[in-house]
C-alpha cells in the first residue's frame, strides 16, 4: 500500500472512531517494559564483559570518562535513556557490533 492510501485509510478510521464506530478502527495495545536501574558494580560488570576500558566504554555510550567513573563509583546514576542502552548491551550480546557502534577489526 502506498503512503497516500495508508494516510487516507488512517484518517478515515479516525473519523469513524470519532463518530463512535470503533469496529472500523485498527487498534494496538502496547506495553512498555519497566525502566531498568543499573548502578556502579553492575555497570562495571557490563563494561568488563565487553572488554572495554572506561575510556572506550564512555565513547560507546557517548559520555565522558568522568561520567563512567562516577557511575561505577556510585557517585552518579545514569539517566533513563542510558539505563535502556545498558539494558540492551547486557541482554543482547552483539548489539554494539550489530549496530555498528563497536567496530571489530
Helices and strands as residue ranges (DSSP letters): H 3-18, G 22-24, H 40-49, H 54-61, H 65-72, H 80-91, H 95-98
